[in-house]
Amino acid sequence: MTPARAEWLDEIYAVRDRQDQAAFARLFAHFAPRVKGFLMRSGASADIAEECAQEVMATIWRKAALFDPARASVATWIFTIARNRQIDMIRRARRPEPEDLPWGPDAEPDQEEVLVLQEETNKLGEAIAALPEKQRELIQKAYFGDLSHSEIAEQTGLPLGTIKSRIRLALDRLRHTMR
């Protein structure tokens, strides 16, 4: 183990075992700028990278007990947290905020759209009816009954793998029919 690696390990253990603020300050001083740079090189703006780096360091303070030296070095663990935070940040940015969602009634679709939708609905209904009974029942439970695969397995007594296979086969058939 290199001296730097052993030093960071000691710092993480000090944070974990004693909530040692001085050890955390050393980790912060070393890793926060590097995490921010990593995030900026990955496309984040300086402000967002700064905010994300702060969240990463706060996570390290709160979750130091989760660090496992057998699985990763301190640096790898910290940068994995940073990468995961960045993914969360990107997902949040892609979701509309509630105030960005349109309110009020939707515009009425034109008659052509209504007819096309009715035709597609009828075609889908016929395609579902044409599925083998075992597949049709699972599709109905999953999509119309809004049950998870695990809930269907509990309800039917079938193995989870069988349920997933039948649903996948049914969806493939439906995709082929709906083309």
N, C-alpha and C positions, 0 to 999 in steps of 0.2 A: 504494500500500500504506500502510495507517495505521501510525503509530509503534508502537502496541501489537502489531499483527500482525508488524511487522518485528522487534520485540524478542523475541517468542515464537519466531520463526523462528531468530533468532540463538541462543536458548537450546537449541532442539532440535538445531541443528547442533553446538553446543558439547558436548552430551551424546553425540551421534552420533560426532563426530570425536575428542574428547579424553576422553570419559567424565568430563566436568566436573561434579563433585559440587555445586559452588556454583550452576551453571546449573540443575541438576536440582532443587536445593533451592528455587530461585525458581519453577520450574514447579510443584513440589509445593505450595508455599505458596499459589500462586494457584489452581491447578486442583483440588486434592484436595477442598477444602471445597465447591466448585461441583459437582463430580462427586457428592459425597455428597448434596448438596441435590437435585440432579437425580434421583438414585436414590430418595430418600425421597419426592419428589413423584410418582414413578412407582409408589409403593406399597410400597417396601422398608422394613423396619424400620430403626431407627437403627443397630443392631449389624450387620445384614447390609449396609446401605449403606456403613458404615465399612469393613468387610472387603472389599467389592467395590471401593471407591475405592482401597484399598491395593493390590489386585491390578492395577487399571488403571494406577496410577502405576509399579508394578514392571514392567508390560508396556512402558510408555513408556521406561523405563530400558534394558530389554533390546532393544527393537525400534525404537529411534530411527532406525536406518538404513533402516527401511521407510517412513518418512514421505516423502511426495511432495508438495511445495508446489504442483505443477501440478494435483493432484487435489482438494486440500482445504486449508483453513487449519489451523493447529495446533489451535485450539479444536475445529473440526469433527472432526478426526482423533481427538482425545482423547475427545470425547463419543460418537463412533462406537464406539470401543473400549469405553467404559462401557456403551453400549446392548447391545453383543454380550455383554459379561460378565454383564449383567443377564439376558439371554435364557438364557445357560448356567446361571446360578444358578437360574432358574425351572425349567428342565428337570431339574436335579439334585434340586430339591425335590420334583418330581412322581414321581421314580423311587424305588421302595422300596429301602432299604438291605438288604444281604444278611441282616442279623439280623432284619429285619422280615418276611422271607419265611417262609411257613409251612413247617415241616419235618414229615417223617413222611408216612405214606400218606394220600391223600385219602379223604374219606368215600365210600363206595360210592354211586353214583347209584341212584335208585330205578328200578324196572322201566319205568315210563312214560318217563322220560328216555332210557333205553337204547333203547327202541323208536322214539322220535322221532328220536334221533340216527341209528339204523340206516336209517330211512326217508329222512332227509335225505341220508345218505351214498349210498344207492342212487339217489336222484333226481339227485344231483350226478354220479355215475358215468354215468348214462344221458345227462345233459345234455352231459357232456364227450364221450361216444361219438358224440353227434349233431352235434358241431361238424364243419365242413369239415376234411378231413385236415390241411391246411397249418396251420390255427389250432390243431387238437388237438395236433399234434406240438410246436408252440411252447409251448403251455400246459403240456404234460407236462414239457418240458425246463426251463421256468422254475420251475414249482411243485413238481414231483415230483423232477426232477433237480437242483433247487436251483442252477441256473445263472443268472448275470446276463445281461442283454440283450447285453452285449458278448461274453460267452463264447459265447452262442448264435450271434451273428453270425460269430465265428471258426469255430465248429464247422460251421455250415451254409453259409457263404459268402454269406449274404443281407445286404443293407444293413441297418444298425441301424434306420433309419427304417421299413423294411418290417416288421421284427420287432416293433417297438413298435406299429405300426398293427394288425398281425394279432392281437397279444395284447390290445390295447385292444378290438378288435371282438369277440374271443372272450369277454372278460370281460363286455362288454355283453350278449352273447347269454346267457351263463350267468346273469347277474343277472336278465334278463327271464324265463328259464325257471324260476329258483328262487323267483320271487315267489309 
